[in-house]
């Protein structure tokens, strides 16, 4: 279903691109038989500077190394040492799962590491919740920086395409769900002693405590500076993937770091759409950004969005598949824990 969403978006984008491309050819008196968008895409991919493609992929690998190290630090603070190999392979397996079913990767890597290292699953999920919360915070910081550079551009785009998010908070469904959630939470606190006699309640309480230990793991990290360094490195590498990607393709090679930041913000919003790896949505938003705001020809912007997307997407699938083959050889990390840093 999710792959279908991505393919449907790509098909819609391609057909609209093809119509615009045919119109452009007609204006330039180019015969229809010499005006083929698929051929243009093939020609554009053949013109790519693969040194810069390699640099994009290298930045992606560095970001994953930092993510694995940061995850190790959080897990150690819960009282469980983990090897870098196990954490890194779990992350690659998660990316592989996300390439097929969006958001499934968080559960895949949690389950794999919990089984490999014999750590309670709820603790691992708690650290991943922190990991993703930090990503959301980092994305918010990047968006704020982008707004400071191009406030009118970004605000108008979000207002036209996403509407007023406060209206969703006023919906009866959201208000009703919030009331039920608050009443349920208060009831669990007030009648805790009575409920504790039930086995299912004690099981649920243990899971919540384990999840909470994973959440608060960030407060117990032994080396906060190293933790901050890797947190910054993850998103610096993500930004570098967009900026270095510009040099891959001649029509975008002249664009600067400021443009890369705005295109990166648009691309990040695309990856939030529930399609595998942001397939389709990423291309729509990056193409729109480069064409409407920075004057790149629509067909060239479309080619760049694919040139910048598919190398890492394919790498996720290949590396994730290799990681899955290595799973049987993973071994539990010996205790006591190694030191952070």
PyMOL commands that set and color helices and strands:
alter all, ss='L'
color gray80, all
select helices_A, chain A and resi 2-27+32-34+37-46+50-76+84-98+104-117+121-149+151-162+165-169+172-190+192-195+199-220+224-246+250-252+257-271+276-278+281-294+298-329
alter helices_A, ss='H'
color red, helices_A
deselect
rebuild
show_as cartoon
